[in-house]
Each structure stands twice: as structure tokens, then as C-alpha cells.
Amino acid sequence: MERNDNDKLEKTSDFLALMTRSERKAWERAKQEEKEKVVVDSYLAKEKTRKTREDKKLSEEIEKQETTPLTPISIEETSPIDITNTSALQVGEIAKTQSFTDLPNEVVATLQDQKQEEFFQPTPPPKKKKSFQPLPWIGLIIMLCFGYFLYLGIGSSYEESLLLFIDGAFLLGMVFLLGMAILCNQKGMKIFSGINFILFLLFLLVNGFFLFSEKDSQEEPEKVLAKKEITCLSTTKNEQQILKTENNYLMVLTRKETFETEEEMETVKNFFQETEGLTIETDIETKTLTITFDFQKLDINKYKVMIRSYLESRRELADFSYIQDEKVLYQTYLKGLNNYSCEEKKIR
């Protein structure tokens, strides 16, 4: 009667509330041990019953064999006996034959050890795929570009400073991108390396363009060597200039100017005195003054004096930038002709 009263008291919430934490843990532990003991007792009872049945069945088989006469059996008639190695079976295969809880303690322990070994067995690391590393190739490209840059600036006779400046800017950019590629991760390295390769292609295109342009300019003098005759008409006054050129230089210059009065024509004529390489012609009927300068014979200093005096009389400034080394550059001379329309034709 006292035990039943205690059980009823234990089932109430008031009983649990009166316990301390340590008492409650001890009480819960005792309950758990009781449950485990019941399970163990049940398993042992099942094992005992199973062994009893096996012993009884084995004794019956022995008695039956003793009473039954033996019949000779040939080896061919016998079938192979399958011997199952319990330790070699997998967990799933054993589960198909009998319940895991009905196995002996030794088999259960063996299976648990095997499962733990398979669980804790280290897995081999995955094989790393070999990826392309662009940094060594980019470094080699930059070294080749530096070598070409030094050859272009020191070893060759190339004098285009603009190309050297552009190449220097390209090289600085490529070195900067190489440094960024080294500092970044794999993805950033590929991005900066790709941009670097694009800069290298632009480097090749720019240098090829400049070098081919220089080659074309070197072949151009053959065309310039052809003799030309350029006729220029003034749009503001009655004046005409005829230029005969050869090899980029002005060889003969003929100036024709028509005046309103004869006196005005004579005034302009007085600025030019006949000398070697200078020819003066006048047409009184048309009041046209024709002056021919042959720069192959004319003293260039005398030419400067006559032209300066003539232009000052007309309140104009004399600019002799088209004269270099006592030779007249016809292209520079044409640039100084304002308000003129010119027509060019080749002379064979």
C-alpha cells in the first residue's frame, strides 16, 4: 500500500516541483536505468529461449540421425554447401536475413566497429585540375616589348617621338596590370591578364601603323621628284603667280600683275632691278608687269631685299620662312598665299 502511494505521489507535478535540480537528475537517472534493465532482461530472456529451442532441435536431429540408417551418397550428387562469413556481410545483407536486435552481442559489436571504421576512413582529396597560368607569358611579352622599345629609341634611326611616347605609356599600363594580376585571386588574375593581352595587341597595331606610314613617306620622294607647274590666281586683285617646282623646291616663280595706270606699273617696276636670275617684262597696252625669278641663278639675298621693299610700300610684312638654306620650299610658300586659288599639273 505504501509503494502505491509513493508511485501516485511521483506522478504528480507537486512531487517534481519539490525536488532540487540534483534530486530531479538522480530521479530521472534511476528511471532510465530501470527502463534499460527491463530491455536487457527482455533481450536475455529471448536469447535464453532461442538457445533452448536450438538445443532441443539439435538433440531431436541427433536422435533422428541415430535411428535412420545411413545411405551412401556419391560426391557428384552432393550440392555445394554455402558457408556464409558473417564478418564479410554488409549491414544491409544481415538485415535481410534476421533482425539486428536478435544478433549475439559479439556480432553486434563487430558490425558497430566496422561501421565506425568506414565512417572515419579518410576520403582521398579530389584531384586538382591543371589550369593555364597566364602570368609567365604576360611577363615574357612585357620583356619583349621593353626590348623593342629600347631598340626603337637607341639602336634604330627612327625619329618619331610620338611613337616612343605612346609605347612608353603602353608599357607602364602593362606593368601596372601585371602587378594587379599578381595581387588578385584566380578570377581577378584572369581578368587583368586578358586586359594586358589586349594592350599588347594594341601595342602591335600602333607600332605597325607608324612603321608602315614611315615606309610610305620614304617612298614618296619618287613622286615628289616629278616636276610640277602650279598656277595661282588672286581673288582680290589682278595678279597671277606661276610656280615651277622640282624635288620639293620652287625653281622658277613668275608674277604677272595688271595695273590701272601705266604710272602705277612703273612704280612697282622700280622695286625690281634686273640682275642675274631676274627677268622683267612690261606690256604697255595691257599695263601688265611680268617678273620672273629663277632661283637657280638668282642671289637669294637680293631677292629678299627687293621683295621686302615692295611689300613695305604696300604696308605688308615680309615673311621669308619659306626660304631655308638659300632654297625656296614651294609648299611653305603656298601656305603663305592668302586669297589665292591654285591649280596644279605635272610636267614630264
TAVEN-V565691 format. One line per field, one symbol per residue. phi: phi as a letter, one per 30 degrees, with the letter a starting at -180 (. if undefined). psi: psi as a letter, one per 30 degrees, with the letter a starting at -180 (. if undefined). A space follows every 50 residues. Layout:
# TAVEN-V565691
phi->???
psi->???
This chain:
# TAVEN-V565691
phi->.ddddddddddddddddddddddddddddddddddddddddddddddddd dddddddddddddddddcddcdbdddddcdcdccdddddddddddddadd dddddddeddddddddddddddddddddddcdcddddddddddddddddd dddcdccdbddddddddddddddddddddddddddddddddddddddddd ddedddddddddddddddddeddddddbbccbcdccbdbbbccccahicd cbbccbbccdbddddddddddbcdbdjbbbbbbddchcccbcccddcddd dddddddddddddchbdcbcddcbhibcdddddddddcibccbcbdcd
psi->eeeeeeeeefflfeeefflleeeeeeeeeeeeeeeeeeeeeeeeeeeeee eeeeeeeeeeeeeeeefkkkkkkleefkkkkjjkjeffkleeeeffelke fflleeeeeeeeeeeeeeegkkkkkkkkkklkjfeeeeeeeeeeeeeeee eefeflgkgjfeeeeeeeeeeeeeeeeeeeeeflaeeeeeeeeeeeeeee eeeeeeeeeeeeeeeefffefeeffkklkkkkkkfflikkkkkjlkhglj ekkkkkkkleleeeeeeeeffjkklkgkkkkkjeefhkkkkkjjfffkkf eeeeeeeeeeeefghlkkjhffkkhgkkjeeeeeffjkhkkkkkkkk.
